[in-house]
């Protein structure tokens, strides 16, 4: 920037480091920390390359664009590979959440390979299916199933020795003498994970049977209400990205939505685990702004690679950055969705 050079690659959502210098890219003013808008406007900049606070991102009183003559050599292999189209062809599509992945993730080996789905040329509009009562009902039912699967996994893996302390927190039990007993970090993480994820009225309530809230309206609604916007946004992108308007890709559409939902639910629990010790010592929980930050960190760094083969078959490969957690989740999902 100081040399008067700015590339489209510097604004590519998947690139977090300069491909030329390998330094971190910034998206806020180094002086006042105001976010620099993606589109040029006077909302964040006063003069060209100048923040409203007066900080100059580039000072052209010292250098000018006419003096720019240094070679641009991309030394980032991930960026070079992306430009050259390595690992993809005309029959390959990538599905992902841009803000959660980086360009380096595309060079990782898939954790799941060659899962086949057959599709047929559609007679009806893909849009008709996406707004149908059947689709809306299936998404809700599968969302509840994903939540219950992860809930059972958490109970089995983390709460075997903490059932009493979990009930103690849920039922706000006091000791026979004295104040409320110390809060168990595992109970804290589990109880508030479920309470915020389902957005139940109270955390201190044990519901026997179906713990999810009942549907409030006939439109698309999820049991895991906290992540509803993320899942619905992913669903809309998937429908646009998967040729659902030309071919019947319903099975793979549902499979990907369920995978994203399960990864997100489990990652969100790990976020609660990370703050559980501090939270139990301070006897406090994050406010909703902090919860949203935790949720943003929970968005899975996952890429789905879709390839057409043999005319009416599609292969899906899953690239996931966190290999350790993915191995655990694969065992959980294999039981429920395979």
N, C-alpha and C positions, 0 to 999 in steps of 0.2 A: 504493500500500500504506500509506504514511504517513497518508493521508486515510481509511483504513479501507475502501478500495475494491479489490476483486480480481475480475477478469472471467474467464469461461471462455476467452476469447480469449488470455489470458496463459498458458494451459496447452495451447493448441492446438499440436500438434507442428510445424506448418508456419509458425507465426508466431515470428520471432526478435527482432522489435522491437516495442515497445509501440505499438499502433495509435493511441493517443491522444497520446502524447508523442514517438514516434519515437526513443526511447532503447533501448539494448540491454537485453533481458530477461536476468535471471540465473537459474541453476539450482543455485547453490551459495551457501553462507554467505559474505558479504564478509569475515568475520573469520577463520574457521578453514578456509574453502574446502571444507567437507564438502558433498556433494551433497544438495540438498533433495529429499525423496521426492515423487513425483507424487501418491501417495495419502497422506492424512493418517494419521500413525501416530507412535508414540513412539520409532521407530527413529532419527529425525533431529531431532525437535522435542521439547522438554521441556514448555513451556507454549505456548498458542496464539501463533503468529507469533514464537516464540522458539527459537533454535537451542540445542542441548544445551551449546554452549560459553558460552551466556549472552547472545549477541548478539541484540538485538531487531529483527526485520524491521519491526515496527510497534509503537509505544509508545502504548498507549491511556490512559496516565495524562495525556497532553497533549491528545489528540483522541479523540473517540468517534464511533462509527458514526452516532449520532443527529445529529451535527453535519455529516454529509456531505451537501452540497447543491450541489456544483459540477456543471455539465453535462458529459456524456460525449460528446465529438465525435470520431468516428473520422476522422482526417485521412490515413490510409494508403489510397490508392486501390486497392491490391491486395486489402486486407482487405474494403473496401466492395464491390468487384467480386465477390469470392468469396461474400459474404453475399447479394448480389443475384442470384447465379447467372449472371453474365455468361460467355458462351462455352461454356455447356453447356445441355443439355436433358434430358428424361426418357430419351432414347435414347443418352446419352453417359455413358461411364465413364472414369475416369482410373486408370491403373495406375502405381505409383511406389513407391520405397522412402522412407518418411516421413523418416527421419533424414538423408537426403542432399539433399533439396530444400526450398525455402522457398516461401511463398505467392506471392512475386514472380515465380517461374519460370512460373507458370501464365499470365501475361500475355505471355510471350515468343512470337514467331512460330515455328511448327513448321519444322524443317529438312527434314522429309519430309512430304509431303502426299498424301492420296488413294491409299494403297496398298490395293488391294481384295483381300479374301479372301471366298470363298463358304463358306457353312456349310449344314449340313442338320440337320433335327430328328433327334435321336438316338433310336434304338430301345433301345440298351443304356445302362447306367449310365455316367456320366462317371467315376465312381470306379473302375469296372472297368478303363478305359483307363489311368488314372493309376497303377495298381499292376500293370499288365500287363508281361510279359516284353518285349514289343515296345517299349513306351514306355521302359523302363529301358535297353534296349540302344541305342535311338535317341538318347537323351539322352547316353549315354557316347560314342557315335561322333561326334555333332555337337560335343560338348565338345572332343574331340581335334582335330576339324577347325577349330574356332575358334582353338584354341591354335596350330596349325600355320600358319594364315593370318596371325595376328599375328606369329608368329615369323619367317615369311618377309618380312613387311613391315619388321620391325625390322632384319633382316639387310640388306635392300636399301637402306633409307633411312639407317641409322646405321653399319653395319659394313663397308661396301664397302672402306674404307681401313684397317680395323682387324681384318682376318681373322687376320693373323699374331699380333698382340698378344692376340687372343682365344684362339687356340690355345696361346699361350705360358702364359697364365694357367690355362687348363683342364688343360694337361699339366704344369704347374709346371716349365716349362723354365728352366734356368739358362744364363747366358752361359758362353762357353768359359772366360773368366777372370772371377773375381769372384762377387758375390752375384746373387740373383734380380734381373732388370731392373726398372726402374720400371713400375708397373702403369698401364695405359691406362684412363682414366675410362670410356670407352665399353665396353671389355672387361669392366671391373668391373661396370658396370650390367647388361650383358647376362647375364654368367655367373651372377651372384647373383640376378638376376630369375628366370631359368629354374630355378635350383637351389631357391629357396624356393617358387616357384609350383608346381612339380611335386613338391616335397618329396623330391627324390632323395637317395640315401644320401650322396653326395659331390659337391662341385662340380668337383673336379679329376679329371674323367673324361670322355672324349669317347666317346659312344655312337653308333655308326653305325646308321642306320635309325631305328626307333621309339624316341624318347627318353623317352616317357611310361612310367610304371610300369604293370605289368599289373594287372588287377582282382583284388582279394583275396577278394571274396565276390559273391554273386548279387544283392544288393540294389542300390539306387541309389548309384552311385559315379561320381566324376568323375576325369578324368586330371589336371586342374588342382586338386590336392588342397587347396591353401591356401585357395581361394575356394569350396570345396565347400559349406560351411554357408550362405554368402550366396546361392549359386545355388539350392540346394534350398529355402531359405526363400522366395526369390522365386518359385520354381515352385509351392510350396504356396499362396502368396497369389494367384498368377495363376489357378490352378485354381478357387479359391473366387470369384474376381472376374469371371471371363469367361463365366459361364453354361455351363461345360463339362459341367455335370450335365444340362443341357437340350438343348444343341445341340452339333454337331460343330465345334469351333473348334481342332482339332489343329494345323493349319498355322500359324495366328497364334500359338498357344501356343509352338510351337517357334521361330518367328521372333523373338519377344520374348526368350526365354531366350538365344538365340544372340547377339542384339544386346547384352544386358546382359553376357554373358560376354566378348564381344570388347572392349567399352568398358572393362570392369574390368581385363582383361589389359593393355591398352595404357596405361591410366592408371597401373597399378602399375609398368610399366616407366618411365614418366616420373618416378615417385617415386624410383626408383633412380638415374635420371639426375641428379636434383636434389642427391643426396648423394654422387655419385660422385667429384667432385674432392676433397672433404673426406675421403672414405673411403680414397682412394688415397694421400693424403698421410699419414694416420694409420695406414695399413695395418691397418684393422679394419673389421668389418661390424657392422650393428645386431644387438642381441639380439632374441629372439623377441617381447618386449613392444613394442620399437620397430618391428618388422616389422608387428605387428598395427595399430599406429597408422598406418603407411604404407598398409596395406590399407584401413583405414577411410577415409582420405583419397582412396582410389582408387575408392570406390563412385560410379558415374556419377550425376551430377545430371540424371537423365533421366525424362521423363514420357511415357507412352503414352496417347494420347487415342483411345478406341474409340467409334465411332458406327455404329449400325445404319441401313442404307439399303436400299430396294427389297426389303424382306421377308427375303431370305436372303443379303444382302451386308453386309460390315462394312468400314468405312474405318478405317485406322489412321493417326494423325498422331504424329510424334515431336518432342518438345520437348526440346532439350538445351542446357544452360547454356553449355558451352564450345564456341562456334561454330568456333573455329580448329581445334581438334583433331577436331571432328566432321566437318569437311570432308575431312580426311585419311582418317579412318576410313571415311567413306562410299565413297571410292574403293576402299578395300580390300574392304569388305563387298560392294560391287556385283559384284565378280568371283566371290565365294564363295557368296553366299546369295540373290541376286536371281533 
